[in-house]
Amino acid sequence: MYIDIKNIDFNYKNSKEKNIDNFSVGIKKGEIIAILGQSGSGKSTILRLISGLETPSLGYIKVDDRVLVDKDYFLQPEKRGVGMVFQDYALFPHMTVGQNIKFGLKNMQSKEKEIRVKEVLNLVELEGYEKRYPHELSGGQQQRIALARALAPQPSLLLMDEPFSNLDADLKSKIRKELKKIIDKSGITCIFVTHDKEDAINIAHRVILLEEGEIVKIGSPEDIL
């Protein structure tokens, strides 16, 4: 398996109960996984554990046979090669689209950065938007720029936290299709969390149903929902 997560336990310091209890899953390269659950079920905590913002008390996480964390080892978040798309997109308002995308491109020459910006803007079908600012974009365009920025450094894994929660209902259906097409085209492995069944049905290859930090079911969207 490209991603191997085994027997993860975790609880926040102020919590008496486990927030994550024996979470295990194997994910193939290029697979899109939805973690579906109500608020407080532990969905976002899983993303925080994978990205290195939290440390499990038990278990291990590997990506492409590289250990991110186990009982003896912790790889710093900035070295994990994980891309993140946040709920509010987290674009820098004072930077242009091009500057936002370049922000995560370390160890690249200026010319290489320009080429990579054009590549990812082409991927998300927003060519020519380099000089625009976030406030000049629609909600759907901002989301695609956030995705372009996350994909630009060519991460080993893409994590998305409630990626559609800020979009109105009419836009959601269109953006879901666009996002799935972009992720499939990029070939990246993706884990996203959502409380909306429609997100899981329309985008994911497999769904993890999470309740109170425990996996209730794993299967295709059709099997689960």
C-alpha positions as CSV (number, residue, x, y, z in Angstrom):
1,M,0.0,0.0,0.0
2,Y,1.2,3.5,-0.8
3,I,-0.2,4.9,2.5
4,D,-0.2,2.6,5.5
5,I,-1.8,3.9,8.7
6,K,-1.9,1.3,11.5
7,N,-3.5,1.2,15.0
8,I,-3.4,5.0,15.6
9,D,-4.6,6.2,19.0
10,F,-4.8,9.8,20.1
11,N,-6.4,12.0,22.7
12,Y,-6.1,15.7,23.3
13,K,-4.7,16.7,26.7
14,N,-8.0,18.0,28.0
15,S,-9.9,14.9,26.9
16,K,-10.5,11.8,29.1
17,E,-11.7,9.7,26.2
18,K,-9.7,8.7,23.1
19,N,-10.3,11.1,20.3
20,I,-9.0,8.6,17.8
21,D,-9.2,4.9,18.6
22,N,-7.3,2.2,16.7
23,F,-7.5,3.9,13.3
24,S,-6.1,1.7,10.5
25,V,-6.3,2.0,6.7
26,G,-4.3,1.1,3.6
27,I,-4.5,3.4,0.6
28,K,-3.4,2.8,-2.9
29,K,-1.4,5.4,-5.0
30,G,-3.8,7.7,-6.8
31,E,-6.8,6.8,-4.6
32,I,-9.2,9.4,-3.3
33,I,-10.4,8.7,0.2
34,A,-13.2,10.5,2.0
35,I,-13.4,10.5,5.8
36,L,-17.1,11.0,6.5
37,G,-18.5,11.9,9.9
38,Q,-20.4,14.4,12.1
39,S,-18.7,17.3,13.8
40,G,-16.5,16.0,16.6
41,S,-16.1,12.5,15.1
42,G,-12.3,13.0,14.8
43,K,-12.1,13.6,11.0
44,S,-9.9,16.7,11.1
45,T,-7.8,15.2,13.8
46,I,-6.8,12.4,11.4
47,L,-5.5,15.0,8.9
48,R,-3.6,16.8,11.7
49,L,-1.9,13.4,12.7
50,I,-0.9,12.7,9.1
51,S,0.4,16.2,8.5
52,G,2.4,16.2,11.7
53,L,0.4,18.9,13.6
54,E,-0.4,16.3,16.3
55,T,1.5,13.1,17.4
56,P,-0.3,9.8,18.0
57,S,0.1,8.0,21.3
58,L,0.2,4.6,19.5
59,G,0.6,3.2,16.0
60,Y,2.4,4.4,12.9
61,I,1.9,6.3,9.6
62,K,3.9,5.5,6.5
63,V,3.8,7.1,3.0
64,D,5.5,5.2,0.2
65,D,7.4,3.1,2.7
66,R,8.7,6.2,4.5
67,V,7.9,6.4,8.2
68,L,6.3,9.7,9.1
69,V,5.7,8.7,12.7
70,D,5.9,5.7,14.9
71,K,6.8,5.0,18.6
72,D,10.4,5.8,18.0
73,Y,10.3,8.5,15.3
74,F,8.6,11.7,14.4
75,L,9.2,13.5,11.0
76,Q,8.7,17.2,11.2
77,P,5.7,18.5,9.3
78,E,7.7,20.6,6.8
79,K,9.6,17.5,5.7
80,R,6.6,15.2,5.1
81,G,5.8,16.4,1.6
82,V,2.1,16.7,2.4
83,G,-0.1,19.3,0.6
84,M,-3.0,20.9,2.5
85,V,-6.1,22.6,1.3
86,F,-7.9,24.3,4.2
87,Q,-11.5,25.0,4.8
88,D,-11.1,28.8,4.3
89,Y,-8.5,28.3,1.4
90,A,-5.9,30.3,3.5
91,L,-4.8,32.4,0.5
92,F,-2.6,35.4,1.3
93,P,-4.8,38.4,0.4
94,H,-1.8,40.8,-0.2
95,M,-0.2,38.4,-2.7
96,T,-1.2,37.8,-6.3
97,V,-2.3,34.3,-7.5
98,G,1.2,33.7,-8.8
99,Q,2.9,34.8,-5.6
100,N,0.5,32.6,-3.6
101,I,1.5,29.6,-5.7
102,K,5.2,30.3,-5.6
103,F,5.1,30.7,-1.7
104,G,5.6,26.9,-1.2
105,L,8.2,26.4,-4.0
106,K,11.5,26.3,-2.1
107,N,14.8,25.3,-3.7
108,M,13.7,26.4,-7.2
109,Q,15.2,28.9,-9.5
110,S,13.0,31.9,-10.5
111,K,12.5,30.5,-14.0
112,E,11.5,27.1,-12.7
113,K,9.0,28.7,-10.4
114,E,7.4,30.6,-13.3
115,I,7.1,27.3,-15.3
116,R,5.6,25.5,-12.4
117,V,3.0,28.3,-11.8
118,K,1.9,28.0,-15.4
119,E,1.7,24.2,-15.2
120,V,-0.6,24.2,-12.1
121,L,-2.7,27.0,-13.4
122,N,-3.2,25.1,-16.6
123,L,-4.1,22.0,-14.5
124,V,-6.9,23.9,-12.6
125,E,-7.9,25.7,-15.9
126,L,-7.1,29.2,-14.7
127,E,-4.4,30.1,-17.1
128,G,-3.5,33.8,-17.2
129,Y,-4.7,34.5,-13.6
130,E,-1.2,35.0,-12.2
131,K,-1.5,38.7,-11.6
132,R,-5.0,38.7,-10.0
133,Y,-5.5,39.0,-6.2
134,P,-7.7,36.6,-4.2
135,H,-10.5,39.2,-3.7
136,E,-10.8,39.4,-7.5
137,L,-11.7,35.7,-7.7
138,S,-15.0,33.9,-7.1
139,G,-15.3,31.3,-4.3
140,G,-14.8,28.5,-6.8
141,Q,-11.8,30.1,-8.3
142,Q,-10.2,30.7,-4.9
143,Q,-10.6,27.0,-4.1
144,R,-8.9,26.0,-7.4
145,I,-6.0,28.4,-6.6
146,A,-5.7,26.9,-3.2
147,L,-5.6,23.5,-4.8
148,A,-3.0,24.7,-7.4
149,R,-0.8,26.1,-4.5
150,A,-1.0,22.7,-2.7
151,L,-0.1,20.7,-5.8
152,A,2.7,23.0,-7.0
153,P,5.5,21.5,-4.8
154,Q,4.4,18.0,-6.1
155,P,3.5,16.6,-2.7
156,S,3.3,12.8,-2.0
157,L,-0.1,13.3,-0.6
158,L,-2.9,15.9,-0.7
159,L,-5.1,16.5,2.4
160,M,-8.3,18.6,2.2
161,D,-10.4,19.7,5.2
162,E,-14.1,20.3,4.4
163,P,-13.2,21.7,1.0
164,F,-16.7,22.7,0.0
165,S,-18.1,24.1,3.2
166,N,-17.7,27.7,2.1
167,L,-19.4,27.3,-1.3
168,D,-23.1,27.9,-1.9
169,A,-25.3,24.9,-2.9
170,D,-25.5,25.8,-6.6
171,L,-21.7,26.0,-6.9
172,K,-21.0,22.8,-5.0
173,S,-22.1,20.4,-7.6
174,K,-20.0,22.1,-10.4
175,I,-16.9,22.4,-8.2
176,R,-17.1,18.8,-7.0
177,K,-16.9,17.6,-10.6
178,E,-14.1,20.0,-11.4
179,L,-12.1,19.1,-8.3
180,K,-12.3,15.3,-9.0
181,K,-11.2,15.8,-12.6
182,I,-8.2,17.9,-11.4
183,I,-7.1,15.4,-8.7
184,D,-7.5,12.4,-11.1
185,K,-5.5,14.3,-13.8
186,S,-2.7,15.1,-11.4
187,G,-2.6,11.4,-10.2
188,I,-2.1,12.4,-6.6
189,T,-3.3,10.4,-3.6
190,C,-5.9,12.4,-1.7
191,I,-7.6,12.2,1.7
192,F,-10.4,14.7,2.4
193,V,-12.8,15.0,5.3
194,T,-16.4,16.0,5.0
195,H,-19.8,15.8,6.8
196,D,-21.6,15.9,3.5
197,K,-22.5,12.5,1.9
198,E,-22.8,14.1,-1.5
199,D,-19.1,15.1,-1.4
200,A,-18.1,11.5,-0.7
201,I,-20.5,10.1,-3.4
202,N,-19.2,12.4,-6.1
203,I,-15.5,12.4,-5.5
204,A,-14.2,9.5,-3.4
205,H,-13.1,6.1,-4.6
206,R,-13.6,4.8,-1.0
207,V,-15.3,6.2,2.1
208,I,-14.3,5.8,5.7
209,L,-17.2,6.3,8.0
210,L,-16.0,7.7,11.4
211,E,-17.9,7.9,14.6
212,E,-16.4,9.1,17.9
213,G,-12.9,8.5,16.7
214,E,-13.6,4.9,15.5
215,I,-13.9,3.5,12.0
216,V,-17.5,2.1,11.6
217,K,-17.1,1.1,8.0
218,I,-14.8,1.3,5.0
219,G,-16.0,0.7,1.4
220,S,-17.1,2.2,-1.9
221,P,-19.5,5.2,-1.7
222,E,-22.3,2.9,-3.0
223,D,-21.6,0.3,-0.2
224,I,-21.4,2.8,2.6
225,L,-24.1,5.3,1.6
